């Protein structure tokens, strides 16, 4: 379970970084697209959630 949470957290974190990278370096117009912003926020939230669950799991054991 710990490995799964770590991998999921890293994957969604990389997706978030890729989205921010695209906004900054590729096309600033993406920052006005509500779907793109929503997907960026969702991927960041899922990454944070996975790391919080991982932290709670480690704290408990």
N, C-alpha and C positions, 0 to 999 in steps of 0.2 A: 504494500500500500504506500509506503514512504517513497519508493522509487517512482511509482505512478504519479504521485502528487508533485514530486520534483520535476519529472519530465513534462507533465502538463503545464506546470508553472513556467518553465523555461520556454516551451513552445509558444504559449500565449504571450509571454513577454517578448519573444522575438517577433511575433506578428505585430505587436504594438509598436516596437521599435521600427519595424519596416514601414508601418503606416506613417509614423511621424517623419521618418526619413523621406518618404515620398512627398509629404506635404512641404517639407523644408527645401529639398533639393530638386525635386522633379517638377512639381506643379503646385503652386500656391493656391490655385483655383479649387483644389480638392478640399481645402479648409472651409469652403462654403457649401460643400455637398453634405446634406444632413445624414444620408445613409452612410457615407464614408466616416463621418465623425461618430455616428452611433456605433458602427462596427469597431472603431478604434477604442471607444470607451468600454464596450462590452469585452473586448479582448484584454484590456488592462484590468478590468474588474475580475475576470476569470483567472488571470494570472495572480492577482493579489489574493483572491480567495483560495487558490491552491496553496500559496505560500503560507497563508494564515492557518489553513488546515494542517499543513506539514509542521508548522511551529507548534500547534496544539498537540499533535500526535507525539512529537519529540518530548514535549514538556510532560505529557502524561506517562510516558514510559521511562 
